[in-house]
Amino acid sequence: MGVPMVGFGFMDNLVMIQAGDMIDNTIGVTFGLATLTSAAYGQIVSDVSGTLSSGVVANLFERLGLPRAELTVIQSSLPSVRFSGMAGAVVGVAAGCLLGMTSLLFMDLEKSERVKRQRELRTLYSTLMEEGHEMIGAQHCALFLVDENASVNGEFYLTSMGWTGKEPTHDELKRTFERYDTDRSGRVDAMQLYHALRQLSWTAELSDVVQMIATVDKDGGSRPGGWSVDFDGFCVLMRSAILAKEVRLKVRKGGSRYHVLTTGQPLNVRDVQTDPRISDESRQRYALRGYDVKSLLLAPVWSSDGKVIGLIELVNKEIDDRDPPRAGAGGEQQQQQLLKRRNSEYGFGSDEEKLLKMLCAHCAIFLRHLDTRED
């Protein structure tokens, strides 16, 4: 009696966990369902599956030659036999459920909560980030939050919902494509993109990169070279996935983000190419972002208990070039000012630092409000 119940318990718990996780990451995120509610729906799926396949486990053990207990009616009614059968069933189903729980070892248990939190953060992101980069005058702006569950032993992991700001120009994307296309084949395959994203500290696996490329390269599965994109597909991929997708990054020790997270001090880099605080390795990483990085401004986001819980990163200071230059000496001077755009002499100044600190303070207030509501 106990051995078949191992199979029943295994199937019941495995189906419940997998179905509940899938519901939690899809319907649960969309409608804001609690995790327990998703687990309850998963249990319904598990019970229905068990009812429909009730004879499968029994038939399987029969084919394996498991002997049946040939008991008479009188023997089956004995208290000792009934107790033994019940005890065997309890132990068997408990062992099966424990075996089914081993699937938890291979699952991202924080994914749904992370996605639900990111959904809540879209309000913060859309208002502060999109308006913030225009207010401060930066080409690109990103909010990074520390992943508390993974940041241990001096290592930090950050999550971000992509960038806001101006899209990379055609020339910038062309230069980036050439850096990704290491074999000069005119196409970037999944492995090349994977290595480039790893240099950018992405934690995405190769299967995730293949899935990203598959959204653009519809014929990659049948092509001899496998999944890859040409320049046009690369542009679509950069704009729709890499720069807009929620990412999880491992912070490299010694980098600009690591400096802000560990010191709690803003970092203003007026010229990435000449600043001694930026290493050659970092410059190579910046070259893979999809746009030219000229100047940087980073500032920490603080929690109420004095911990750095994130940072905001601004890239490339802009000047207002909406007014066309006028003729004459003044016009030439104005033209020279326009030529300083994204130049080392025109990085972020003290006024931008004050504005960014204010933006970080607003982010901290929103995050405290969100945490209070969740508690």
Buried (B, 14 or more C-beta within 10 A) or exposed (E): BBBBBBBBBBBBBBBBBBBBBBBBBBBBBEEEBEBEBBBBBBBEBBEEBBEEEEEEBEEEBEEEEEEEEEEEEEEEEEEEBEEBBEEBBBBBBBBBBEBBBEBEEEEEEEEBBBBBBBEBBEEBBEEBBEEBBEBBBBBBBBBBBBBEEBBEEEEBBBBBBBBBBEBBEEEBBEBBBEBBBEEEEEBBBBBBBBBBBBBBBBBBEBEBBBBBBEEBBEEBEEEEEBBBBBBEBBBEBBBEBBBBBEBBBBBBEEBBBBBBBBEBEBBBBBBBEEBEEBBEEBEEBBBBBBBBBBBBBBBBBBBEEEEBBBBBBBBBBBEEEEEEBEEEEEEEEBEEBEEEBBBBEBBBEEEBBEBBEBBBEBBBEBBEEBEEEEE
